[in-house]
Amino acid sequence: MDYSSVLDNKNILITGGTGSFGHQMIKELTRYKPKTIRIFSRDEDKQHLMRQEFSDSPILKKMQFVIGDVRDYDRVYTAAKDIDIIFHAAALKQVPAVESHPFEAVKTNIIGAYNVVKASVARKVPKVVAISTDKAVKPVNAMGMTKALQEKLILSDDLSKDNTTFCCVRYGNVLGSRGSIVPLWDAKIAKNEPLPVTHPQMTRFMLTLSQAIDLVFYAVKNTKGGEIFVKKAPASKIVDLAQAYAQIKTNKKNYPIKYIGIRAGEKIDEILVSEEEMRRVEERKDHFVIKREEELDVDSLGKNLKVQEYGSATVKHLNQDELIKLMKQLKWVI
């Protein structure tokens, strides 16, 4: 799908812009003609490395780098000046780390999101898309709980939001993203050691970075305000992903696996759309669009409420051959 109509000649702000999402966003935006791309993050070293990465690309002339933290409202307000679209990707995402330090996630994922909302309204930013996660659905860990509250903040039907359209996108694991298990697997393969996997039955949704960005662009183009956009996606068992990855790297089938147990705060399966949300879903060819919850769901009176949730246990699972084919298309597999 072409998104020129919503991206060309626009001033774009990406919070948490030096992460995997921001890097891929810049690459995808090279196909369009944005006026400005403002990278907002708290790590000056990653900003320096990002400048170097795009030093030979014409898009660098459109990139601006702002050091700041979403926890600091004044910096978010400053960064949002003259912006047309905010992609809010800044977050603490590592489940075990957040289990140990939950209030740090409150400060970034909840207070930070509120700062983005306030600054967007104050600056009259036309559109804001917040990046959420399957862990926000029926959350059992602190990270998911903070992201669930972030969704509520972003989507709240607040009268002060009249000039800004807010929506969320929600997706699961992104293959090869920063913070993934791949570097650990590489280290184990280098030592010819078994790959650590938490549980033989653990499943996760699988999405490429390019597909994640496409979902975000789809949301910008189609939002009317208050929705959560979900891309239909396959899943896989983590053990199949591990063995497929090892086969690419070593050319060995059935590479040894070591089961290490479920980490604090982890689910066996993830959910992208709960049964309750399925009541207010508009299903499209490749997407679910979850509409804002009303105070009284009158439409539910005429519906069959025994609807199956959209979870990684029940969708199509990619087998090892399919995972190998998918990963060979991605540049992070060397």
C-alpha atoms as a printed R data frame, in Angstrom:
    type eleno elety resid chain resno       x       y      z
1   ATOM     1    CA   MET     A     1   0.000   0.000  0.000
2   ATOM     2    CA   ASP     A     2   1.212   3.504 -0.782
3   ATOM     3    CA   TYR     A     3   1.200   6.014  2.083
4   ATOM     4    CA   SER     A     4   2.420   9.107  0.236
5   ATOM     5    CA   SER     A     5  -0.822  10.948  0.969
6   ATOM     6    CA   VAL     A     6  -0.225  10.856  4.724
7   ATOM     7    CA   LEU     A     7   3.598  10.972  4.904
8   ATOM     8    CA   ASP     A     8   4.811  13.300  2.153
9   ATOM     9    CA   ASN     A     9   5.669  16.863  3.208
10  ATOM    10    CA   LYS     A    10   5.053  16.020  6.889
11  ATOM    11    CA   ASN     A    11   7.142  16.813  9.960
12  ATOM    12    CA   ILE     A    12   7.520  13.527 11.847
13  ATOM    13    CA   LEU     A    13   8.668  12.916 15.425
14  ATOM    14    CA   ILE     A    14   9.767   9.447 16.583
15  ATOM    15    CA   THR     A    15  10.152   9.016 20.346
16  ATOM    16    CA   GLY     A    16  12.621   6.298 21.250
17  ATOM    17    CA   GLY     A    17  13.810   6.850 17.715
18  ATOM    18    CA   THR     A    18  17.250   5.230 18.013
19  ATOM    19    CA   GLY     A    19  15.846   1.736 18.648
20  ATOM    20    CA   SER     A    20  15.118  -0.973 16.076
21  ATOM    21    CA   PHE     A    21  11.741   0.601 15.300
22  ATOM    22    CA   GLY     A    22  13.286   4.018 14.593
23  ATOM    23    CA   HIS     A    23  16.023   2.590 12.362
24  ATOM    24    CA   GLN     A    24  13.498   0.660 10.287
25  ATOM    25    CA   MET     A    25  11.155   3.654 10.188
26  ATOM    26    CA   ILE     A    26  13.915   5.785  8.620
27  ATOM    27    CA   LYS     A    27  14.603   3.076  6.029
28  ATOM    28    CA   GLU     A    28  10.907   2.840  5.138
29  ATOM    29    CA   LEU     A    29  10.558   6.635  4.973
30  ATOM    30    CA   THR     A    30  13.235   6.786  2.250
31  ATOM    31    CA   ARG     A    31  10.444   5.682 -0.106
32  ATOM    32    CA   TYR     A    32   8.473   8.837  0.718
33  ATOM    33    CA   LYS     A    33   9.077  12.575  0.938
34  ATOM    34    CA   PRO     A    34   8.742  13.690  4.562
35  ATOM    35    CA   LYS     A    35   9.759  17.265  5.303
36  ATOM    36    CA   THR     A    36  11.522  16.499  8.612
37  ATOM    37    CA   ILE     A    37  12.182  13.408 10.721
38  ATOM    38    CA   ARG     A    38  12.944  14.301 14.326
39  ATOM    39    CA   ILE     A    39  14.652  11.560 16.367
40  ATOM    40    CA   PHE     A    40  13.967  11.914 20.090
41  ATOM    41    CA   SER     A    41  15.930   9.672 22.476
42  ATOM    42    CA   ARG     A    42  18.017   9.847 25.634
43  ATOM    43    CA   ASP     A    43  21.167   8.105 24.342
44  ATOM    44    CA   GLU     A    44  23.576  10.449 22.540
45  ATOM    45    CA   ASP     A    45  25.854   7.552 21.555
46  ATOM    46    CA   LYS     A    46  23.032   5.796 19.691
47  ATOM    47    CA   GLN     A    47  22.191   9.085 17.988
48  ATOM    48    CA   HIS     A    48  25.817   9.409 16.876
49  ATOM    49    CA   LEU     A    49  25.801   5.846 15.518
50  ATOM    50    CA   MET     A    50  22.510   6.526 13.730
51  ATOM    51    CA   ARG     A    51  24.019   9.588 12.012
52  ATOM    52    CA   GLN     A    52  26.889   7.420 10.819
53  ATOM    53    CA   GLU     A    53  24.559   4.662  9.608
54  ATOM    54    CA   PHE     A    54  22.658   7.080  7.362
55  ATOM    55    CA   SER     A    55  25.655   9.277  6.461
56  ATOM    56    CA   ASP     A    56  25.517   8.216  2.796
57  ATOM    57    CA   SER     A    57  21.738   8.527  2.504
58  ATOM    58    CA   PRO     A    58  20.000  11.703  1.263
59  ATOM    59    CA   ILE     A    59  17.471  11.277  4.077
60  ATOM    60    CA   LEU     A    60  20.093  12.360  6.635
61  ATOM    61    CA   LYS     A    61  19.498  15.978  5.564
62  ATOM    62    CA   LYS     A    62  15.907  15.621  6.774
63  ATOM    63    CA   MET     A    63  16.848  14.060 10.119
64  ATOM    64    CA   GLN     A    64  17.053  16.104 13.305
65  ATOM    65    CA   PHE     A    65  18.326  14.669 16.603
66  ATOM    66    CA   VAL     A    66  16.931  15.767 19.955
67  ATOM    67    CA   ILE     A    67  18.339  14.411 23.229
68  ATOM    68    CA   GLY     A    68  15.661  13.985 25.860
69  ATOM    69    CA   ASP     A    69  13.529  11.576 27.845
70  ATOM    70    CA   VAL     A    70   9.756  11.151 27.567
71  ATOM    71    CA   ARG     A    71   9.712  11.366 31.375
72  ATOM    72    CA   ASP     A    72  10.585  15.071 30.967
73  ATOM    73    CA   TYR     A    73   7.512  16.971 29.735
74  ATOM    74    CA   ASP     A    74   9.453  20.118 28.812
75  ATOM    75    CA   ARG     A    75  11.711  18.164 26.437
76  ATOM    76    CA   VAL     A    76   8.758  16.387 24.821
77  ATOM    77    CA   TYR     A    77   6.989  19.743 24.402
78  ATOM    78    CA   THR     A    78  10.100  21.209 22.791
79  ATOM    79    CA   ALA     A    79  10.514  18.226 20.444
80  ATOM    80    CA   ALA     A    80   6.854  18.395 19.347
81  ATOM    81    CA   LYS     A    81   7.130  21.915 17.864
82  ATOM    82    CA   ASP     A    82   5.646  22.106 14.321
83  ATOM    83    CA   ILE     A    83   5.170  18.318 14.189
84  ATOM    84    CA   ASP     A    84   2.419  16.711 12.073
85  ATOM    85    CA   ILE     A    85   2.767  13.064 13.177
86  ATOM    86    CA   ILE     A    86   4.203  11.536 16.357
87  ATOM    87    CA   PHE     A    87   5.197   7.878 16.421
88  ATOM    88    CA   HIS     A    88   5.506   7.143 20.132
89  ATOM    89    CA   ALA     A    89   7.856   4.158 20.455
90  ATOM    90    CA   ALA     A    90   9.811   5.074 23.607
91  ATOM    91    CA   ALA     A    91   9.264   2.420 26.282
92  ATOM    92    CA   LEU     A    92  10.851   0.030 28.718
93  ATOM    93    CA   LYS     A    93  10.149  -3.337 27.083
94  ATOM    94    CA   GLN     A    94  12.264  -6.040 28.746
95  ATOM    95    CA   VAL     A    95   9.882  -8.174 30.818
96  ATOM    96    CA   PRO     A    96  12.398  -9.514 33.408
97  ATOM    97    CA   ALA     A    97  14.019  -6.095 33.952
98  ATOM    98    CA   VAL     A    98  10.644  -4.430 34.440
99  ATOM    99    CA   GLU     A    99   9.564  -7.168 36.866
100 ATOM   100    CA   SER     A   100  12.558  -6.168 39.005
101 ATOM   101    CA   HIS     A   101  12.090  -2.408 38.586
102 ATOM   102    CA   PRO     A   102   8.366  -1.839 37.905
103 ATOM   103    CA   PHE     A   103   8.210   1.838 38.880
104 ATOM   104    CA   GLU     A   104  10.849   2.660 36.262
105 ATOM   105    CA   ALA     A   105   8.376   1.333 33.686
106 ATOM   106    CA   VAL     A   106   5.618   3.410 35.281
107 ATOM   107    CA   LYS     A   107   7.753   6.527 34.770
108 ATOM   108    CA   THR     A   108   8.542   5.757 31.115
109 ATOM   109    CA   ASN     A   109   5.552   3.790 29.830
110 ATOM   110    CA   ILE     A   110   2.767   5.615 31.701
111 ATOM   111    CA   ILE     A   111   4.017   9.064 32.758
112 ATOM   112    CA   GLY     A   112   6.038   9.288 29.543
113 ATOM   113    CA   ALA     A   113   2.952   8.479 27.471
114 ATOM   114    CA   TYR     A   114   0.953  11.097 29.385
115 ATOM   115    CA   ASN     A   115   3.648  13.658 28.605
116 ATOM   116    CA   VAL     A   116   3.366  12.777 24.908
117 ATOM   117    CA   VAL     A   117  -0.421  13.232 25.086
118 ATOM   118    CA   LYS     A   118  -0.132  16.611 26.872
119 ATOM   119    CA   ALA     A   119   2.564  17.902 24.534
120 ATOM   120    CA   SER     A   120   0.638  16.744 21.448
121 ATOM   121    CA   VAL     A   121  -2.485  18.568 22.581
122 ATOM   122    CA   ALA     A   122  -0.527  21.688 23.557
123 ATOM   123    CA   ARG     A   123   1.278  21.754 20.204
124 ATOM   124    CA   LYS     A   124  -1.882  20.805 18.253
125 ATOM   125    CA   VAL     A   125  -0.148  17.828 16.614
126 ATOM   126    CA   PRO     A   126  -2.680  16.373 14.120
127 ATOM   127    CA   LYS     A   127  -1.899  12.652 14.580
128 ATOM   128    CA   VAL     A   128  -0.277  10.464 17.247
129 ATOM   129    CA   VAL     A   129   0.321   6.720 16.898
130 ATOM   130    CA   ALA     A   130   1.506   4.859 20.004
131 ATOM   131    CA   ILE     A   131   3.285   1.522 19.723
132 ATOM   132    CA   SER     A   132   1.818  -1.132 22.019
133 ATOM   133    CA   THR     A   133   2.340  -4.852 22.512
134 ATOM   134    CA   ASP     A   134   0.485  -8.124 22.850
135 ATOM   135    CA   LYS     A   135   1.668  -8.157 26.471
136 ATOM   136    CA   ALA     A   136  -0.836  -5.350 27.175
137 ATOM   137    CA   VAL     A   137  -3.681  -7.850 26.631
138 ATOM   138    CA   LYS     A   138  -4.694  -9.636 29.846
139 ATOM   139    CA   PRO     A   139  -1.362  -8.554 31.335
140 ATOM   140    CA   VAL     A   140   0.387 -10.734 33.911
141 ATOM   141    CA   ASN     A   141   3.678  -8.822 34.067
142 ATOM   142    CA   ALA     A   142   4.553  -5.264 35.037
143 ATOM   143    CA   MET     A   143   5.622  -4.352 31.512
144 ATOM   144    CA   GLY     A   144   2.284  -5.462 30.073
145 ATOM   145    CA   MET     A   145   0.372  -3.680 32.826
146 ATOM   146    CA   THR     A   146   2.135  -0.384 32.122
147 ATOM   147    CA   LYS     A   147   1.559  -0.760 28.387
148 ATOM   148    CA   ALA     A   148  -2.135  -1.530 29.009
149 ATOM   149    CA   LEU     A   149  -2.413   1.723 30.971
150 ATOM   150    CA   GLN     A   150  -0.489   3.499 28.213
151 ATOM   151    CA   GLU     A   151  -3.164   2.375 25.749
152 ATOM   152    CA   LYS     A   152  -5.879   3.751 28.058
153 ATOM   153    CA   LEU     A   153  -4.079   7.110 28.299
154 ATOM   154    CA   ILE     A   154  -3.575   7.370 24.551
155 ATOM   155    CA   LEU     A   155  -7.132   6.334 23.686
156 ATOM   156    CA   SER     A   156  -9.087   8.090 26.440
157 ATOM   157    CA   ASP     A   157 -11.980  10.115 25.057
158 ATOM   158    CA   ASP     A   158 -10.835  13.395 26.562
159 ATOM   159    CA   LEU     A   159 -12.473  16.630 25.448
160 ATOM   160    CA   SER     A   160  -9.085  18.379 25.471
161 ATOM   161    CA   LYS     A   161  -7.953  16.187 22.562
162 ATOM   162    CA   ASP     A   162 -10.175  17.920 19.991
163 ATOM   163    CA   ASN     A   163  -7.335  18.949 17.680
164 ATOM   164    CA   THR     A   164  -5.341  15.685 17.831
165 ATOM   165    CA   THR     A   165  -6.224  12.206 16.604
166 ATOM   166    CA   PHE     A   166  -4.777   9.428 18.765
167 ATOM   167    CA   CYS     A   167  -4.562   5.709 18.022
168 ATOM   168    CA   CYS     A   168  -2.448   2.666 18.931
169 ATOM   169    CA   VAL     A   169  -0.946  -0.238 17.071
170 ATOM   170    CA   ARG     A   170  -0.379  -3.548 18.812
171 ATOM   171    CA   TYR     A   171   1.933  -6.348 17.697
172 ATOM   172    CA   GLY     A   172   3.975  -9.240 19.094
173 ATOM   173    CA   ASN     A   173   7.598 -10.303 18.707
174 ATOM   174    CA   VAL     A   174   9.574  -8.528 16.010
175 ATOM   175    CA   LEU     A   175  12.156 -10.795 14.399
176 ATOM   176    CA   GLY     A   176  15.667  -9.519 14.972
177 ATOM   177    CA   SER     A   177  14.746  -6.391 16.926
178 ATOM   178    CA   ARG     A   178  17.153  -4.868 19.419
179 ATOM   179    CA   GLY     A   179  16.925  -6.707 22.735
180 ATOM   180    CA   SER     A   180  15.859  -9.963 21.123
181 ATOM   181    CA   ILE     A   181  17.331 -13.308 22.106
182 ATOM   182    CA   VAL     A   182  19.327 -13.576 18.857
183 ATOM   183    CA   PRO     A   183  22.635 -12.156 20.244
184 ATOM   184    CA   LEU     A   184  22.511 -14.713 23.078
185 ATOM   185    CA   TRP     A   185  21.885 -17.519 20.598
186 ATOM   186    CA   ASP     A   186  24.815 -16.298 18.499
187 ATOM   187    CA   ALA     A   187  27.092 -16.435 21.550
188 ATOM   188    CA   LYS     A   188  25.972 -19.983 22.349
189 ATOM   189    CA   ILE     A   189  26.423 -21.144 18.749
190 ATOM   190    CA   ALA     A   190  29.938 -19.648 18.697
191 ATOM   191    CA   LYS     A   191  30.795 -21.838 21.694
192 ATOM   192    CA   ASN     A   192  28.953 -24.844 20.225
193 ATOM   193    CA   GLU     A   193  26.629 -24.830 23.243
194 ATOM   194    CA   PRO     A   194  22.884 -25.656 23.347
195 ATOM   195    CA   LEU     A   195  20.467 -22.795 22.675
196 ATOM   196    CA   PRO     A   196  18.500 -21.690 25.756
197 ATOM   197    CA   VAL     A   197  14.708 -21.839 25.333
198 ATOM   198    CA   THR     A   198  12.331 -21.238 28.224
199 ATOM   199    CA   HIS     A   199   9.665 -23.897 27.522
200 ATOM   200    CA   PRO     A   200   8.921 -26.394 24.718
201 ATOM   201    CA   GLN     A   201   5.305 -25.187 24.368
202 ATOM   202    CA   MET     A   202   5.958 -21.426 24.410
203 ATOM   203    CA   THR     A   203   4.548 -19.608 21.366
204 ATOM   204    CA   ARG     A   204   4.859 -16.045 20.106
205 ATOM   205    CA   PHE     A   205   3.468 -14.005 17.225
206 ATOM   206    CA   MET     A   206   6.072 -13.321 14.543
207 ATOM   207    CA   LEU     A   207   6.352 -10.075 12.612
208 ATOM   208    CA   THR     A   208   9.207  -8.533 10.640
209 ATOM   209    CA   LEU     A   209  10.289  -4.953 11.312
210 ATOM   210    CA   SER     A   210   9.068  -3.963  7.867
211 ATOM   211    CA   GLN     A   211   5.610  -5.399  8.625
212 ATOM   212    CA   ALA     A   212   5.539  -3.544 11.946
213 ATOM   213    CA   ILE     A   213   6.250  -0.231 10.206
214 ATOM   214    CA   ASP     A   214   3.629  -1.000  7.553
215 ATOM   215    CA   LEU     A   215   1.080  -1.474 10.354
216 ATOM   216    CA   VAL     A   216   2.003   1.921 11.799
217 ATOM   217    CA   PHE     A   217   1.631   3.619  8.404
218 ATOM   218    CA   TYR     A   218  -1.697   1.813  7.905
219 ATOM   219    CA   ALA     A   219  -2.887   3.254 11.232
220 ATOM   220    CA   VAL     A   220  -1.858   6.796 10.245
221 ATOM   221    CA   LYS     A   221  -3.799   6.499  7.016
222 ATOM   222    CA   ASN     A   222  -6.928   4.876  8.439
223 ATOM   223    CA   THR     A   223  -7.381   6.232 11.958
224 ATOM   224    CA   LYS     A   224 -10.425   8.288 12.886
225 ATOM   225    CA   GLY     A   225  -9.339   8.379 16.527
226 ATOM   226    CA   GLY     A   226  -9.477   5.961 19.443
227 ATOM   227    CA   GLU     A   227  -8.688   2.687 17.652
228 ATOM   228    CA   ILE     A   228  -6.150  -0.071 18.215
229 ATOM   229    CA   PHE     A   229  -4.837  -1.503 14.935
230 ATOM   230    CA   VAL     A   230  -3.651  -5.121 14.889
231 ATOM   231    CA   LYS     A   231  -2.066  -6.859 11.911
232 ATOM   232    CA   LYS     A   232  -2.998 -10.501 11.421
233 ATOM   233    CA   ALA     A   233   0.187 -12.484 11.870
234 ATOM   234    CA   PRO     A   234   1.410 -16.058 12.147
235 ATOM   235    CA   ALA     A   235   3.025 -17.443 15.288
236 ATOM   236    CA   SER     A   236   5.578 -20.114 16.048
237 ATOM   237    CA   LYS     A   237   6.923 -22.152 18.895
238 ATOM   238    CA   ILE     A   238  10.074 -20.531 20.230
239 ATOM   239    CA   VAL     A   239  11.864 -23.877 20.067
240 ATOM   240    CA   ASP     A   240  11.119 -24.083 16.318
241 ATOM   241    CA   LEU     A   241  12.459 -20.544 15.874
242 ATOM   242    CA   ALA     A   242  15.630 -21.482 17.781
243 ATOM   243    CA   GLN     A   243  16.293 -24.606 15.733
244 ATOM   244    CA   ALA     A   244  15.514 -22.838 12.448
245 ATOM   245    CA   TYR     A   245  17.937 -20.064 13.359
246 ATOM   246    CA   ALA     A   246  20.621 -22.552 14.374
247 ATOM   247    CA   GLN     A   247  20.171 -24.454 11.111
248 ATOM   248    CA   ILE     A   248  20.779 -21.265  9.113
249 ATOM   249    CA   LYS     A   249  23.882 -20.441 11.153
250 ATOM   250    CA   THR     A   250  25.383 -23.953 11.420
251 ATOM   251    CA   ASN     A   251  23.710 -25.967  8.643
252 ATOM   252    CA   LYS     A   252  22.832 -28.539 11.324
253 ATOM   253    CA   LYS     A   253  19.316 -29.861 11.780
254 ATOM   254    CA   ASN     A   254  18.011 -30.477 15.306
255 ATOM   255    CA   TYR     A   255  20.651 -28.289 16.961
256 ATOM   256    CA   PRO     A   256  20.635 -29.060 20.723
257 ATOM   257    CA   ILE     A   257  18.251 -27.062 22.917
258 ATOM   258    CA   LYS     A   258  18.426 -26.495 26.664
259 ATOM   259    CA   TYR     A   259  15.111 -25.748 28.381
260 ATOM   260    CA   ILE     A   260  15.726 -23.229 31.162
261 ATOM   261    CA   GLY     A   261  12.218 -22.607 32.519
262 ATOM   262    CA   ILE     A   262   9.725 -19.751 32.208
263 ATOM   263    CA   ARG     A   263  11.104 -16.374 33.256
264 ATOM   264    CA   ALA     A   264   9.375 -14.114 35.784
265 ATOM   265    CA   GLY     A   265   6.304 -12.499 34.254
266 ATOM   266    CA   GLU     A   266   6.221 -14.602 31.066
267 ATOM   267    CA   LYS     A   267   3.170 -16.240 29.507
268 ATOM   268    CA   ILE     A   268   3.247 -19.494 27.554
269 ATOM   269    CA   ASP     A   269   1.117 -17.900 24.814
270 ATOM   270    CA   GLU     A   270   0.374 -14.282 23.939
271 ATOM   271    CA   ILE     A   271  -2.890 -12.628 22.887
272 ATOM   272    CA   LEU     A   272  -3.311  -9.783 20.407
273 ATOM   273    CA   VAL     A   273  -7.098  -9.372 20.701
274 ATOM   274    CA   SER     A   274  -9.012 -10.591 23.763
275 ATOM   275    CA   GLU     A   275 -12.525 -12.086 23.709
276 ATOM   276    CA   GLU     A   276 -13.885  -8.859 25.202
277 ATOM   277    CA   GLU     A   277 -12.208  -6.779 22.492
278 ATOM   278    CA   MET     A   278 -13.476  -9.088 19.742
279 ATOM   279    CA   ARG     A   279 -16.980  -7.775 20.521
280 ATOM   280    CA   ARG     A   280 -15.971  -4.367 19.155
281 ATOM   281    CA   VAL     A   281 -13.617  -5.399 16.364
282 ATOM   282    CA   GLU     A   282 -13.957  -4.486 12.730
283 ATOM   283    CA   GLU     A   283 -12.264  -7.345 10.891
284 ATOM   284    CA   ARG     A   284 -10.564  -6.491  7.617
285 ATOM   285    CA   LYS     A   285  -8.591  -8.638  5.188
286 ATOM   286    CA   ASP     A   286  -5.229  -8.304  6.950
287 ATOM   287    CA   HIS     A   287  -6.121  -6.377 10.099
288 ATOM   288    CA   PHE     A   288  -8.318  -6.140 13.150
289 ATOM   289    CA   VAL     A   289  -9.427  -2.637 14.129
290 ATOM   290    CA   ILE     A   290 -10.485  -2.489 17.779
291 ATOM   291    CA   LYS     A   291 -12.897   0.391 18.308
292 ATOM   292    CA   ARG     A   292 -12.976   2.529 21.440
293 ATOM   293    CA   GLU     A   293 -14.951   1.002 24.307
294 ATOM   294    CA   GLU     A   294 -18.288   2.669 24.970
295 ATOM   295    CA   GLU     A   295 -19.725   3.211 28.434
296 ATOM   296    CA   LEU     A   296 -22.562   0.808 27.598
297 ATOM   297    CA   ASP     A   297 -22.038  -1.738 24.807
298 ATOM   298    CA   VAL     A   298 -25.615  -1.900 23.530
299 ATOM   299    CA   ASP     A   299 -24.547  -3.690 20.319
300 ATOM   300    CA   SER     A   300 -23.359  -6.641 22.411
301 ATOM   301    CA   LEU     A   301 -26.981  -7.504 23.235
302 ATOM   302    CA   GLY     A   302 -27.481  -8.799 19.708
303 ATOM   303    CA   LYS     A   303 -24.158 -10.595 19.341
304 ATOM   304    CA   ASN     A   304 -22.831 -14.033 20.141
305 ATOM   305    CA   LEU     A   305 -20.376 -13.247 22.924
306 ATOM   306    CA   LYS     A   306 -18.603 -16.607 22.858
307 ATOM   307    CA   VAL     A   307 -15.948 -15.409 20.440
308 ATOM   308    CA   GLN     A   308 -12.464 -16.881 20.439
309 ATOM   309    CA   GLU     A   309  -9.615 -14.542 21.286
310 ATOM   310    CA   TYR     A   310  -6.875 -13.933 18.724
311 ATOM   311    CA   GLY     A   311  -3.884 -15.591 20.364
312 ATOM   312    CA   SER     A   312  -0.563 -17.179 19.445
313 ATOM   313    CA   ALA     A   313  -1.811 -20.615 20.559
314 ATOM   314    CA   THR     A   314  -4.586 -20.770 17.957
315 ATOM   315    CA   VAL     A   315  -3.340 -18.951 14.830
316 ATOM   316    CA   LYS     A   316  -1.287 -20.624 12.102
317 ATOM   317    CA   HIS     A   317   2.133 -21.730 13.345
318 ATOM   318    CA   LEU     A   318   5.144 -21.398 11.068
319 ATOM   319    CA   ASN     A   319   7.138 -24.624 10.882
320 ATOM   320    CA   GLN     A   320  10.938 -24.707 10.805
321 ATOM   321    CA   ASP     A   321  11.151 -24.660  7.010
322 ATOM   322    CA   GLU     A   322   8.837 -21.631  6.830
323 ATOM   323    CA   LEU     A   323  10.837 -19.865  9.543
324 ATOM   324    CA   ILE     A   324  14.088 -20.527  7.680
325 ATOM   325    CA   LYS     A   325  12.610 -19.099  4.473
326 ATOM   326    CA   LEU     A   326  11.402 -16.013  6.351
327 ATOM   327    CA   MET     A   327  14.673 -15.412  8.198
328 ATOM   328    CA   LYS     A   328  16.769 -15.770  5.039
329 ATOM   329    CA   GLN     A   329  14.891 -12.765  3.666
330 ATOM   330    CA   LEU     A   330  15.987 -10.654  6.644
331 ATOM   331    CA   LYS     A   331  19.359  -8.927  6.655
332 ATOM   332    CA   TRP     A   332  19.999  -9.593 10.344
333 ATOM   333    CA   VAL     A   333  20.618 -13.287  9.596
334 ATOM   334    CA   ILE     A   334  24.238 -13.393  8.374
